[in-house]
Amino acid sequence: MPKMKTKSSCKKRFKVTASGKIKCGQAGKRHGMIKRTTKFIRDARGTTVMSEADAKIVRPMMPYSR
């Protein structure tokens, strides 16, 4: 049986936590920071856990990271 392929874009962007949730970087921080509120910028630091609906899309693309 051949190995399944992992999407390269997913392995660069996402990690799976010990409990099986998917961790990702915060969106909306690449440019246009002047128009964002200070609270938004502060809250968007670091990483976040992906919503379950989005995680359902990403999981099949990463078959070996469980």
PDB file of N, CA, C and O in Angstrom:
ATOM      1  N   MET A   1       0.846  -1.189   0.000  1.00  0.00           N
ATOM      2  CA  MET A   1       0.000   0.000   0.000  1.00  0.00           C
ATOM      3  C   MET A   1       0.892   1.253   0.000  1.00  0.00           C
ATOM      4  O   MET A   1       1.760   1.387   0.862  1.00  0.00           O
ATOM      5  N   PRO A   2       0.689   2.160  -0.946  1.00  0.00           N
ATOM      6  CA  PRO A   2       1.539   3.357  -0.964  1.00  0.00           C
ATOM      7  C   PRO A   2       1.198   4.312   0.180  1.00  0.00           C
ATOM      8  O   PRO A   2       0.100   4.293   0.736  1.00  0.00           O
ATOM      9  N   LYS A   3       2.177   5.138   0.505  1.00  0.00           N
ATOM     10  CA  LYS A   3       1.956   6.128   1.558  1.00  0.00           C
ATOM     11  C   LYS A   3       1.010   7.213   1.054  1.00  0.00           C
ATOM     12  O   LYS A   3       0.970   7.517  -0.139  1.00  0.00           O
ATOM     13  N   MET A   4       0.253   7.788   1.981  1.00  0.00           N
ATOM     14  CA  MET A   4      -0.588   8.925   1.635  1.00  0.00           C
ATOM     15  C   MET A   4       0.259  10.188   1.707  1.00  0.00           C
ATOM     16  O   MET A   4       1.188  10.274   2.510  1.00  0.00           O
ATOM     17  N   LYS A   5      -0.059  11.155   0.875  1.00  0.00           N
ATOM     18  CA  LYS A   5       0.719  12.388   0.873  1.00  0.00           C
ATOM     19  C   LYS A   5       0.089  13.425   1.788  1.00  0.00           C
ATOM     20  O   LYS A   5      -1.133  13.542   1.874  1.00  0.00           O
ATOM     21  N   THR A   6       0.944  14.171   2.467  1.00  0.00           N
ATOM     22  CA  THR A   6       0.527  15.298   3.290  1.00  0.00           C
ATOM     23  C   THR A   6       0.621  16.546   2.430  1.00  0.00           C
ATOM     24  O   THR A   6       1.594  16.714   1.694  1.00  0.00           O
ATOM     25  N   LYS A   7      -0.370  17.423   2.507  1.00  0.00           N
ATOM     26  CA  LYS A   7      -0.318  18.684   1.775  1.00  0.00           C
ATOM     27  C   LYS A   7       0.814  19.533   2.340  1.00  0.00           C
ATOM     28  O   LYS A   7       0.868  19.769   3.546  1.00  0.00           O
ATOM     29  N   SER A   8       1.711  19.988   1.485  1.00  0.00           N
ATOM     30  CA  SER A   8       2.855  20.776   1.936  1.00  0.00           C
ATOM     31  C   SER A   8       2.427  22.074   2.598  1.00  0.00           C
ATOM     32  O   SER A   8       3.043  22.514   3.568  1.00  0.00           O
ATOM     33  N   SER A   9       1.377  22.682   2.079  1.00  0.00           N
ATOM     34  CA  SER A   9       0.916  23.946   2.658  1.00  0.00           C
ATOM     35  C   SER A   9       0.423  23.744   4.092  1.00  0.00           C
ATOM     36  O   SER A   9       0.591  24.622   4.939  1.00  0.00           O
ATOM     37  N   CYS A  10      -0.179  22.596   4.357  1.00  0.00           N
ATOM     38  CA  CYS A  10      -0.702  22.324   5.695  1.00  0.00           C
ATOM     39  C   CYS A  10       0.403  22.025   6.694  1.00  0.00           C
ATOM     40  O   CYS A  10       0.343  22.469   7.840  1.00  0.00           O
ATOM     41  N   LYS A  11       1.402  21.281   6.271  1.00  0.00           N
ATOM     42  CA  LYS A  11       2.463  20.946   7.222  1.00  0.00           C
ATOM     43  C   LYS A  11       3.278  22.177   7.605  1.00  0.00           C
ATOM     44  O   LYS A  11       3.909  22.205   8.662  1.00  0.00           O
ATOM     45  N   LYS A  12       3.264  23.204   6.739  1.00  0.00           N
ATOM     46  CA  LYS A  12       3.968  24.440   7.064  1.00  0.00           C
ATOM     47  C   LYS A  12       3.146  25.334   7.989  1.00  0.00           C
ATOM     48  O   LYS A  12       3.712  26.093   8.775  1.00  0.00           O
ATOM     49  N   ARG A  13       1.829  25.255   7.905  1.00  0.00           N
ATOM     50  CA  ARG A  13       0.982  26.215   8.600  1.00  0.00           C
ATOM     51  C   ARG A  13       0.347  25.715   9.894  1.00  0.00           C
ATOM     52  O   ARG A  13       0.044  26.519  10.775  1.00  0.00           O
ATOM     53  N   PHE A  14       0.142  24.413  10.026  1.00  0.00           N
ATOM     54  CA  PHE A  14      -0.626  23.879  11.151  1.00  0.00           C
ATOM     55  C   PHE A  14       0.139  22.841  11.944  1.00  0.00           C
ATOM     56  O   PHE A  14       1.008  22.143  11.420  1.00  0.00           O
ATOM     57  N   LYS A  15      -0.208  22.754  13.234  1.00  0.00           N
ATOM     58  CA  LYS A  15       0.328  21.691  14.095  1.00  0.00           C
ATOM     59  C   LYS A  15      -0.861  21.071  14.821  1.00  0.00           C
ATOM     60  O   LYS A  15      -1.877  21.734  15.028  1.00  0.00           O
ATOM     61  N   VAL A  16      -0.737  19.797  15.208  1.00  0.00           N
ATOM     62  CA  VAL A  16      -1.802  19.134  15.949  1.00  0.00           C
ATOM     63  C   VAL A  16      -1.376  19.044  17.404  1.00  0.00           C
ATOM     64  O   VAL A  16      -0.262  18.616  17.708  1.00  0.00           O
ATOM     65  N   THR A  17      -2.270  19.450  18.306  1.00  0.00           N
ATOM     66  CA  THR A  17      -1.970  19.409  19.734  1.00  0.00           C
ATOM     67  C   THR A  17      -2.127  17.988  20.251  1.00  0.00           C
ATOM     68  O   THR A  17      -2.598  17.105  19.535  1.00  0.00           O
ATOM     69  N   ALA A  18      -1.729  17.775  21.499  1.00  0.00           N
ATOM     70  CA  ALA A  18      -1.809  16.436  22.102  1.00  0.00           C
ATOM     71  C   ALA A  18      -3.248  15.949  22.194  1.00  0.00           C
ATOM     72  O   ALA A  18      -3.501  14.747  22.120  1.00  0.00           O
ATOM     73  N   SER A  19      -4.194  16.874  22.355  1.00  0.00           N
ATOM     74  CA  SER A  19      -5.599  16.483  22.447  1.00  0.00           C
ATOM     75  C   SER A  19      -6.261  16.338  21.076  1.00  0.00           C
ATOM     76  O   SER A  19      -7.444  16.007  20.988  1.00  0.00           O
ATOM     77  N   GLY A  20      -5.489  16.589  19.994  1.00  0.00           N
ATOM     78  CA  GLY A  20      -6.015  16.386  18.652  1.00  0.00           C
ATOM     79  C   GLY A  20      -6.584  17.619  17.989  1.00  0.00           C
ATOM     80  O   GLY A  20      -7.088  17.542  16.869  1.00  0.00           O
ATOM     81  N   LYS A  21      -6.512  18.774  18.670  1.00  0.00           N
ATOM     82  CA  LYS A  21      -6.993  20.009  18.055  1.00  0.00           C
ATOM     83  C   LYS A  21      -5.907  20.562  17.139  1.00  0.00           C
ATOM     84  O   LYS A  21      -4.738  20.194  17.262  1.00  0.00           O
ATOM     85  N   ILE A  22      -6.291  21.444  16.222  1.00  0.00           N
ATOM     86  CA  ILE A  22      -5.332  21.997  15.272  1.00  0.00           C
ATOM     87  C   ILE A  22      -4.997  23.428  15.665  1.00  0.00           C
ATOM     88  O   ILE A  22      -5.875  24.267  15.869  1.00  0.00           O
ATOM     89  N   LYS A  23      -3.690  23.677  15.763  1.00  0.00           N
ATOM     90  CA  LYS A  23      -3.171  24.971  16.173  1.00  0.00           C
ATOM     91  C   LYS A  23      -2.718  25.717  14.923  1.00  0.00           C
ATOM     92  O   LYS A  23      -2.106  25.127  14.032  1.00  0.00           O
ATOM     93  N   CYS A  24      -3.022  27.029  14.854  1.00  0.00           N
ATOM     94  CA  CYS A  24      -2.633  27.817  13.690  1.00  0.00           C
ATOM     95  C   CYS A  24      -2.318  29.247  14.105  1.00  0.00           C
ATOM     96  O   CYS A  24      -2.664  29.684  15.203  1.00  0.00           O
ATOM     97  N   GLY A  25      -1.661  29.960  13.211  1.00  0.00           N
ATOM     98  CA  GLY A  25      -1.345  31.351  13.465  1.00  0.00           C
ATOM     99  C   GLY A  25      -2.587  32.215  13.324  1.00  0.00           C
ATOM    100  O   GLY A  25      -3.533  31.860  12.621  1.00  0.00           O
ATOM    101  N   GLN A  26      -2.567  33.354  14.006  1.00  0.00           N
ATOM    102  CA  GLN A  26      -3.700  34.261  13.942  1.00  0.00           C
ATOM    103  C   GLN A  26      -3.778  34.943  12.581  1.00  0.00           C
ATOM    104  O   GLN A  26      -2.750  35.300  12.006  1.00  0.00           O
ATOM    105  N   ALA A  27      -4.976  35.122  12.070  1.00  0.00           N
ATOM    106  CA  ALA A  27      -5.175  35.777  10.772  1.00  0.00           C
ATOM    107  C   ALA A  27      -5.300  37.290  10.941  1.00  0.00           C
ATOM    108  O   ALA A  27      -5.630  37.781  12.020  1.00  0.00           O
ATOM    109  N   GLY A  28      -5.030  38.019   9.860  1.00  0.00           N
ATOM    110  CA  GLY A  28      -5.303  39.451   9.828  1.00  0.00           C
ATOM    111  C   GLY A  28      -4.195  40.324  10.368  1.00  0.00           C
ATOM    112  O   GLY A  28      -4.461  41.460  10.761  1.00  0.00           O
ATOM    113  N   LYS A  29      -2.954  39.843  10.404  1.00  0.00           N
ATOM    114  CA  LYS A  29      -1.875  40.650  10.968  1.00  0.00           C
ATOM    115  C   LYS A  29      -0.730  40.921   9.992  1.00  0.00           C
ATOM    116  O   LYS A  29       0.370  41.279  10.414  1.00  0.00           O
ATOM    117  N   ARG A  30      -0.973  40.755   8.715  1.00  0.00           N
ATOM    118  CA  ARG A  30       0.110  40.938   7.742  1.00  0.00           C
ATOM    119  C   ARG A  30       0.328  42.410   7.368  1.00  0.00           C
ATOM    120  O   ARG A  30       1.467  42.863   7.260  1.00  0.00           O
ATOM    121  N   HIS A  31      -0.744  43.136   7.176  1.00  0.00           N
ATOM    122  CA  HIS A  31      -0.616  44.545   6.786  1.00  0.00           C
ATOM    123  C   HIS A  31      -1.867  45.289   7.214  1.00  0.00           C
ATOM    124  O   HIS A  31      -2.832  44.675   7.669  1.00  0.00           O
ATOM    125  N   GLY A  32      -1.855  46.628   7.069  1.00  0.00           N
ATOM    126  CA  GLY A  32      -3.021  47.434   7.434  1.00  0.00           C
ATOM    127  C   GLY A  32      -3.224  47.545   8.929  1.00  0.00           C
ATOM    128  O   GLY A  32      -4.358  47.603   9.404  1.00  0.00           O
ATOM    129  N   MET A  33      -2.114  47.575   9.686  1.00  0.00           N
ATOM    130  CA  MET A  33      -2.229  47.613  11.142  1.00  0.00           C
ATOM    131  C   MET A  33      -2.719  48.956  11.658  1.00  0.00           C
ATOM    132  O   MET A  33      -3.225  49.041  12.777  1.00  0.00           O
ATOM    133  N   ILE A  34      -2.576  50.001  10.862  1.00  0.00           N
ATOM    134  CA  ILE A  34      -2.991  51.331  11.317  1.00  0.00           C
ATOM    135  C   ILE A  34      -4.504  51.373  11.539  1.00  0.00           C
ATOM    136  O   ILE A  34      -4.981  51.992  12.490  1.00  0.00           O
ATOM    137  N   LYS A  35      -5.247  50.717  10.663  1.00  0.00           N
ATOM    138  CA  LYS A  35      -6.709  50.749  10.785  1.00  0.00           C
ATOM    139  C   LYS A  35      -7.248  49.769  11.822  1.00  0.00           C
ATOM    140  O   LYS A  35      -8.429  49.825  12.164  1.00  0.00           O
ATOM    141  N   ARG A  36      -6.393  48.863  12.334  1.00  0.00           N
ATOM    142  CA  ARG A  36      -6.840  47.904  13.346  1.00  0.00           C
ATOM    143  C   ARG A  36      -6.772  48.538  14.726  1.00  0.00           C
ATOM    144  O   ARG A  36      -5.949  49.417  14.980  1.00  0.00           O
ATOM    145  N   THR A  37      -7.641  48.085  15.605  1.00  0.00           N
ATOM    146  CA  THR A  37      -7.606  48.608  16.968  1.00  0.00           C
ATOM    147  C   THR A  37      -6.443  47.975  17.728  1.00  0.00           C
ATOM    148  O   THR A  37      -5.956  46.903  17.369  1.00  0.00           O
ATOM    149  N   THR A  38      -6.010  48.659  18.782  1.00  0.00           N
ATOM    150  CA  THR A  38      -4.931  48.137  19.621  1.00  0.00           C
ATOM    151  C   THR A  38      -5.353  46.827  20.256  1.00  0.00           C
ATOM    152  O   THR A  38      -4.536  45.922  20.423  1.00  0.00           O
ATOM    153  N   LYS A  39      -6.627  46.719  20.613  1.00  0.00           N
ATOM    154  CA  LYS A  39      -7.150  45.493  21.232  1.00  0.00           C
ATOM    155  C   LYS A  39      -7.064  44.319  20.260  1.00  0.00           C
ATOM    156  O   LYS A  39      -6.711  43.208  20.653  1.00  0.00           O
ATOM    157  N   PHE A  40      -7.390  44.568  18.984  1.00  0.00           N
ATOM    158  CA  PHE A  40      -7.304  43.509  17.972  1.00  0.00           C
ATOM    159  C   PHE A  40      -5.875  43.011  17.832  1.00  0.00           C
ATOM    160  O   PHE A  40      -5.629  41.805  17.819  1.00  0.00           O
ATOM    161  N   ILE A  41      -4.927  43.950  17.727  1.00  0.00           N
ATOM    162  CA  ILE A  41      -3.521  43.585  17.553  1.00  0.00           C
ATOM    163  C   ILE A  41      -3.024  42.800  18.764  1.00  0.00           C
ATOM    164  O   ILE A  41      -2.291  41.822  18.616  1.00  0.00           O
ATOM    165  N   ARG A  42      -3.418  43.222  19.943  1.00  0.00           N
ATOM    166  CA  ARG A  42      -2.994  42.548  21.183  1.00  0.00           C
ATOM    167  C   ARG A  42      -3.586  41.141  21.268  1.00  0.00           C
ATOM    168  O   ARG A  42      -2.894  40.199  21.651  1.00  0.00           O
ATOM    169  N   ASP A  43      -4.845  40.999  20.917  1.00  0.00           N
ATOM    170  CA  ASP A  43      -5.514  39.696  20.992  1.00  0.00           C
ATOM    171  C   ASP A  43      -5.047  38.726  19.906  1.00  0.00           C
ATOM    172  O   ASP A  43      -5.197  37.513  20.046  1.00  0.00           O
ATOM    173  N   ALA A  44      -4.481  39.263  18.826  1.00  0.00           N
ATOM    174  CA  ALA A  44      -4.074  38.409  17.707  1.00  0.00           C
ATOM    175  C   ALA A  44      -2.615  37.969  17.797  1.00  0.00           C
ATOM    176  O   ALA A  44      -2.048  37.508  16.807  1.00  0.00           O
ATOM    177  N   ARG A  45      -2.008  38.106  18.966  1.00  0.00           N
ATOM    178  CA  ARG A  45      -0.622  37.640  19.149  1.00  0.00           C
ATOM    179  C   ARG A  45      -0.567  36.124  19.232  1.00  0.00           C
ATOM    180  O   ARG A  45      -1.527  35.478  19.654  1.00  0.00           O
ATOM    181  N   GLY A  46       0.555  35.568  18.829  1.00  0.00           N
ATOM    182  CA  GLY A  46       0.781  34.142  19.024  1.00  0.00           C
ATOM    183  C   GLY A  46      -0.082  33.264  18.135  1.00  0.00           C
ATOM    184  O   GLY A  46      -0.377  33.613  16.992  1.00  0.00           O
ATOM    185  N   THR A  47      -0.483  32.118  18.674  1.00  0.00           N
ATOM    186  CA  THR A  47      -1.269  31.159  17.906  1.00  0.00           C
ATOM    187  C   THR A  47      -2.639  30.977  18.533  1.00  0.00           C
ATOM    188  O   THR A  47      -2.890  31.427  19.650  1.00  0.00           O
ATOM    189  N   THR A  48      -3.520  30.311  17.800  1.00  0.00           N
ATOM    190  CA  THR A  48      -4.865  30.047  18.288  1.00  0.00           C
ATOM    191  C   THR A  48      -5.276  28.635  17.882  1.00  0.00           C
ATOM    192  O   THR A  48      -4.648  28.021  17.019  1.00  0.00           O
ATOM    193  N   VAL A  49      -6.327  28.128  18.505  1.00  0.00           N
ATOM    194  CA  VAL A  49      -6.850  26.813  18.143  1.00  0.00           C
ATOM    195  C   VAL A  49      -7.922  27.010  17.079  1.00  0.00           C
ATOM    196  O   VAL A  49      -8.819  27.839  17.236  1.00  0.00           O
ATOM    197  N   MET A  50      -7.823  26.253  16.009  1.00  0.00           N
ATOM    198  CA  MET A  50      -8.748  26.384  14.893  1.00  0.00           C
ATOM    199  C   MET A  50     -10.147  25.896  15.279  1.00  0.00           C
ATOM    200  O   MET A  50     -10.288  24.963  16.070  1.00  0.00           O
ATOM    201  N   SER A  51     -11.173  26.528  14.720  1.00  0.00           N
ATOM    202  CA  SER A  51     -12.541  26.097  14.992  1.00  0.00           C
ATOM    203  C   SER A  51     -12.756  24.696  14.432  1.00  0.00           C
ATOM    204  O   SER A  51     -12.081  24.291  13.486  1.00  0.00           O
ATOM    205  N   GLU A  52     -13.683  23.966  15.009  1.00  0.00           N
ATOM    206  CA  GLU A  52     -13.900  22.562  14.634  1.00  0.00           C
ATOM    207  C   GLU A  52     -14.359  22.434  13.182  1.00  0.00           C
ATOM    208  O   GLU A  52     -14.007  21.468  12.504  1.00  0.00           O
ATOM    209  N   ALA A  53     -15.142  23.402  12.699  1.00  0.00           N
ATOM    210  CA  ALA A  53     -15.609  23.360  11.309  1.00  0.00           C
ATOM    211  C   ALA A  53     -14.439  23.484  10.334  1.00  0.00           C
ATOM    212  O   ALA A  53     -14.399  22.783   9.323  1.00  0.00           O
ATOM    213  N   ASP A  54     -13.488  24.371  10.630  1.00  0.00           N
ATOM    214  CA  ASP A  54     -12.311  24.532   9.777  1.00  0.00           C
ATOM    215  C   ASP A  54     -11.356  23.359   9.928  1.00  0.00           C
ATOM    216  O   ASP A  54     -10.730  22.933   8.957  1.00  0.00           O
ATOM    217  N   ALA A  55     -11.243  22.835  11.151  1.00  0.00           N
ATOM    218  CA  ALA A  55     -10.346  21.712  11.408  1.00  0.00           C
ATOM    219  C   ALA A  55     -10.777  20.477  10.621  1.00  0.00           C
ATOM    220  O   ALA A  55      -9.939  19.673  10.214  1.00  0.00           O
ATOM    221  N   LYS A  56     -12.071  20.329  10.409  1.00  0.00           N
ATOM    222  CA  LYS A  56     -12.601  19.199   9.640  1.00  0.00           C
ATOM    223  C   LYS A  56     -12.086  19.213   8.202  1.00  0.00           C
ATOM    224  O   LYS A  56     -11.915  18.159   7.589  1.00  0.00           O
ATOM    225  N   ILE A  57     -11.838  20.417   7.664  1.00  0.00           N
ATOM    226  CA  ILE A  57     -11.333  20.562   6.304  1.00  0.00           C
ATOM    227  C   ILE A  57      -9.836  20.236   6.256  1.00  0.00           C
ATOM    228  O   ILE A  57      -9.357  19.621   5.303  1.00  0.00           O
ATOM    229  N   VAL A  58      -9.107  20.654   7.293  1.00  0.00           N
ATOM    230  CA  VAL A  58      -7.645  20.533   7.297  1.00  0.00           C
ATOM    231  C   VAL A  58      -7.181  19.122   7.645  1.00  0.00           C
ATOM    232  O   VAL A  58      -6.177  18.660   7.102  1.00  0.00           O
ATOM    233  N   ARG A  59      -7.887  18.427   8.536  1.00  0.00           N
ATOM    234  CA  ARG A  59      -7.445  17.108   9.012  1.00  0.00           C
ATOM    235  C   ARG A  59      -7.157  16.085   7.911  1.00  0.00           C
ATOM    236  O   ARG A  59      -6.128  15.413   7.974  1.00  0.00           O
ATOM    237  N   PRO A  60      -8.025  15.942   6.904  1.00  0.00           N
ATOM    238  CA  PRO A  60      -7.724  14.974   5.840  1.00  0.00           C
ATOM    239  C   PRO A  60      -6.456  15.289   5.051  1.00  0.00           C
ATOM    240  O   PRO A  60      -5.871  14.398   4.435  1.00  0.00           O
ATOM    241  N   MET A  61      -6.033  16.540   5.065  1.00  0.00           N
ATOM    242  CA  MET A  61      -4.827  16.924   4.332  1.00  0.00           C
ATOM    243  C   MET A  61      -3.547  16.552   5.083  1.00  0.00           C
ATOM    244  O   MET A  61      -2.459  16.586   4.508  1.00  0.00           O
ATOM    245  N   MET A  62      -3.672  16.196   6.366  1.00  0.00           N
ATOM    246  CA  MET A  62      -2.530  15.819   7.181  1.00  0.00           C
ATOM    247  C   MET A  62      -2.766  14.435   7.796  1.00  0.00           C
ATOM    248  O   MET A  62      -3.048  14.339   8.991  1.00  0.00           O
ATOM    249  N   PRO A  63      -2.657  13.369   7.009  1.00  0.00           N
ATOM    250  CA  PRO A  63      -3.057  12.050   7.496  1.00  0.00           C
ATOM    251  C   PRO A  63      -2.175  11.479   8.610  1.00  0.00           C
ATOM    252  O   PRO A  63      -2.635  10.624   9.366  1.00  0.00           O
ATOM    253  N   TYR A  64      -0.921  11.927   8.731  1.00  0.00           N
ATOM    254  CA  TYR A  64      -0.024  11.290   9.691  1.00  0.00           C
ATOM    255  C   TYR A  64       0.195  12.085  10.977  1.00  0.00           C
ATOM    256  O   TYR A  64       0.905  11.617  11.867  1.00  0.00           O
ATOM    257  N   SER A  65      -0.387  13.258  11.096  1.00  0.00           N
ATOM    258  CA  SER A  65      -0.147  14.071  12.299  1.00  0.00           C
ATOM    259  C   SER A  65      -1.315  13.952  13.256  1.00  0.00           C
ATOM    260  O   SER A  65      -2.116  14.876  13.392  1.00  0.00           O
ATOM    261  N   ARG A  66      -1.409  12.787  13.933  1.00  0.00           N
ATOM    262  CA  ARG A  66      -2.493  12.582  14.896  1.00  0.00           C
ATOM    263  C   ARG A  66      -1.949  12.019  16.163  1.00  0.00           C
ATOM    264  O   ARG A  66      -2.704  11.774  17.104  1.00  0.00           O
TER     265      ARG A  66
END
